[in-house]
Amino acid sequence: VQLQASGGGLVQAGGSLRLSCAASGSIGSFNLMGWYRQAPGNQRALVARLFSDGNTDYAQSVKGRFTISRDNAKNTVYLQMNSLKPEDTAVYYCYAVPTRFSSTSWGQGTQVTVSS
């Protein structure tokens, strides 16, 4: 599956952004989709993930501020980011694991910059 991430940009602290990850195929039965981020000098870290049963999982640092969701009709996963902080600045990557036996597919990354 091919993934296309978009929606990044420059925002002031306290602002909001919504990232989108459009898949090349149907995501309705996907086992797992989510977002990682990588800040300069840091390793890629999980931000949020959405399981096929609707359960979600968030990094502690974004709980209560970020929300992951998906629109199966549009084959798109979203990451709504509110109350953004400078430490949220990173390149955000979406990913998908279509089945338990699939390899992980990655999007190309979208830059999010939060100014103080």
C-alpha positions in Angstrom: 0.0 0.0 0.0 1.2 3.5 -0.8 0.6 6.3 1.8 0.6 10.0 1.2 0.9 12.3 4.2 -0.1 15.9 4.2 -1.2 18.8 6.4 2.0 19.8 8.1 3.1 23.4 8.5 4.1 26.2 10.8 1.9 27.0 13.7 2.2 29.0 16.9 2.2 27.3 20.2 -1.3 26.6 21.3 -2.5 26.2 17.8 -3.9 23.2 15.9 -3.1 21.2 12.8 -4.7 18.2 11.2 -2.5 15.7 9.4 -3.9 13.4 6.8 -2.6 10.1 5.5 -4.3 8.9 2.3 -3.8 5.3 1.3 -3.8 3.9 -2.2 -6.3 1.2 -1.3 -9.1 0.3 1.0 -8.1 0.7 4.7 -11.3 -0.7 6.2 -9.8 -4.0 7.1 -6.3 -2.8 8.0 -4.9 -4.2 11.1 -3.2 -1.1 12.2 -2.5 2.5 11.1 -0.8 5.3 12.9 1.7 8.1 13.2 5.3 8.3 14.3 7.4 11.5 14.5 11.1 12.2 14.4 12.7 15.4 15.7 16.2 16.4 14.7 18.8 14.2 16.6 16.1 11.9 18.0 14.9 8.5 17.0 11.5 8.0 15.4 8.9 7.7 18.1 5.3 6.5 18.2 2.7 9.3 18.4 -0.6 7.5 18.0 -2.0 4.3 16.5 -5.4 3.0 15.6 -6.3 -0.7 15.6 -8.8 -2.4 13.4 -11.2 -2.8 16.3 -11.2 0.9 16.9 -9.0 1.0 19.9 -6.4 3.7 20.0 -3.0 4.2 21.7 -1.2 7.4 22.3 2.2 8.5 23.5 2.0 9.9 27.0 3.2 13.3 25.8 0.3 13.8 23.4 -2.6 12.3 25.4 -5.5 14.6 25.7 -4.2 16.9 22.9 -4.0 14.6 19.8 -6.7 12.4 18.3 -6.3 9.8 15.7 -9.2 8.8 13.5 -10.0 7.4 10.1 -12.5 7.7 7.3 -12.8 4.4 5.5 -14.8 5.9 2.7 -11.8 8.2 1.9 -9.2 5.7 2.8 -7.6 8.3 5.0 -6.3 8.4 8.6 -6.1 11.7 10.4 -4.2 13.1 13.3 -5.9 16.1 14.9 -3.3 18.0 16.9 -4.5 20.6 19.4 -2.7 22.7 22.0 0.5 22.3 20.1 3.8 22.8 21.8 7.3 23.6 20.5 8.4 20.1 21.5 5.9 18.7 19.0 8.1 20.0 16.2 9.1 17.1 14.1 8.6 15.3 10.8 5.5 13.2 11.1 5.2 9.9 9.3 2.1 7.8 8.8 2.3 4.1 8.6 0.1 1.1 8.0 0.2 -2.6 8.7 -2.6 -4.1 6.6 -2.6 -7.5 8.2 -0.8 -9.3 11.0 1.6 -10.8 8.5 2.2 -7.7 6.4 5.3 -5.5 6.4 4.9 -1.9 7.5 4.2 0.7 4.8 5.4 4.3 5.4 4.3 7.6 4.1 6.9 10.2 3.1 6.6 12.4 6.1 5.2 15.9 6.7 7.0 18.6 8.6 5.3 20.2 11.7 6.9 23.2 13.2 5.6 24.9 16.3 6.9 28.3 17.2 7.0 29.6 20.8 
